[in-house]
Amino acid sequence: MPVMPRARRLVARRPWIQWMAIAAIAIAVAALVADAMAGVDAAQRAWGTTAHVWVATHDLEMGEPLTVEVREIPAAVRPPGAIDDPRDAVARHTIGRGEIVTTVDVVDLDGSFAPPDWLVAPVRESLPSGATTGERVVVVSDGFVVAPEGVVVGSVDDVTLVAVPPDAAPLLPAASDTTRVALLRSP
């Protein structure tokens, strides 16, 4: 007689065998789970102390007030410049959901979108580019790059205020007088 019908008949006559097999499987699974959890705990202890960071709860657009929550991460992986106090801060640029928010990601207390140590210069565009506050731009005049990097920080009437590195700032007003200045929008 084949083995399977014999085994089925044996289990049908003695149901305690089926329950013993189920109990053995349950004990084996519980042991595997306990071992895995012990491994997770050991790995967590191996990282050492933890630190608080603020993480975006959803995608944030430039100029949007921060919506963040505190999370615990290993202190070894806490990025330099992680913010300590998110109150009254707004996003300097797009921040993705789940990203740790750092000082680079938020507007300074003075509300300026200008990166630290950059200068703000007025630019009168010959043809409006439509660049908006917080957008990265390249300033060109007569086919030459005047400022290879810049950030639009505002506008007054027909003048666009652009933050640029200190070495490029003196060139912007002079180039703007030629009325052939363009802001090239960059991603």
N, C-alpha and C positions, 0 to 999 in steps of 0.2 A: 504494500500500500504506500502511495506517495507521502512525503513528509508533511506537506501543508494540511491535507485533510486530517491527518493524525493529530497535528498540533491544535487545529481548531476544535476537534472533538475533546482533546485534553483540557483546553481552556474552558470549553462550554460546561464540562462536568465539574471543573474546579475553578470558579471565578477568582479565587484569591490569588491565583498565579498571574492573572491579568493586572490585578491591583498592585501586586508586588513589582511587576515590570514598570508600571506607571510611576510608582513611588521611587524606584531606582533611577528612572530617567529624570524625575523632578529633582532628586538629590544631586545628580550629576550636573544639571543645568544650574542649580543654585550654587554649587561649588565653582563652576566656571564664572558666573556673574560675580561672586564674592572675590575671586582671584583678579578679575578685570578691575573691579572697584579698588582693590588694594593697589594695583598698578597705577591707577589714576591718582590716588592719594599720594603714593610715593613720588610720582612725577611732579605733582604739585608742590610737595615739600622740597624737592630738589631745586626748584626755581627760587626758593628763599622767600623773602618778605614780599608783601603785595603793596600796591600803591593805588590811590584813587586817580581816575581820569574822567574827563567829561566826554561823552560820545553823543553824536547827533542822532536824534530819535527818528528823523526822516530826512530826505534830501532837502538841503537848504540852498536857496538862490542868493546871489550877491545882494547885500543890503537888507536881507531878511533877519529879524531878531533870532537869536539862537534858541533852539528847542533841543535841550540836551538832558541826559541823565548820567548819573555817576555809575562807574563800573570799577571793579577791582581787577587789576592785572598784575602779573609779576613785575616787581620794581625794575628788574633787569631790562625789560622791554618798554618801559615808559619813555616816550620820546622827549627829547629836550624841548623845552618851551611849551609843554602841555599846560593849558590854562588851569588856574587854581580857582578862579571866580568868574562864572559866565554871566553874571548880572550886567544888564545894560550893554551887552556886546551884540554886534551884528556881524554877519558874514561878510568878509572882504571879497570872497569869490564863492563859487559853487562848492558845497561840502556834501559829500555823499552820506547816506544813511549808514550808521555804524562806524564812521570815521572818528578817530580821536581828534578833538579840537585843540589846536595849538595856537600860539600867539600869532603865527603867520596867517592863520585862517580868519582872524577877527580884525575889525576896524579898531584903530587906536582910540584911546579915550577921547581925543580931540575930534573924533568923527571923520578923520581924513582917510581916504583910501590910498594915500601915498605910502609906499613902503618906507620903513625907517631910513633916515639919512638922505632921502631923495629930496629934490627941490621941485616946487610947483612953478611952472612958467605959463604965461598966456600964449595961445596960438590962434591966429585968425586964418581959418582954412579958406583956400580959394574956392573949392567945391565942398560943401558939407558932406562928411563921410557917414554921419549918423551914429558915430561912436557914442556909447552911453557911459555913464559913470561906472567905474570899476573895470571897464574893458581895456585890454592890453592893446597897444598901438605901436607902430613904427612911424616916426616923423620924417618926412622927406620934403625936399625943396629942390626944384630944378633938376630932378633926376638923381640927386645925391641924398644919402641917408644923413640926416642931421642928428637924430637920436635913435639908435637901434632898438631901444626898448623904452616904453613909457606906459603910464596908466592914466586914463582919463579920470580926473577927480571932481569935475564939475564943469559948469559953463555959466557965463554971464553975457547976456544978449547974444552977439555973434562971435564971441571969443570963447574958445574951449580951453579949460585949464588942464594941463597935462603935467603929471609928475614924472620926472626923468632923473637919471643919475646926475650928481653934481657937475661932472665934466661936460655934459651936454646942455645943461640949463642955460648958460649965457648965449648959446647959438640960436635958441628958439625965438626970442623976440626979434633978433636981427633977420632971421629967415622969414618971420611973419610979416615984416615990413615989405618984403618983395611981393606979397600977395599971391605967391605961387607955392603955398605950403599945402601938403596933403597928409592926412592921418590914414595910414594903412592899418586896417583892423586885422589883428592876428588872433588865432585860436587860443 
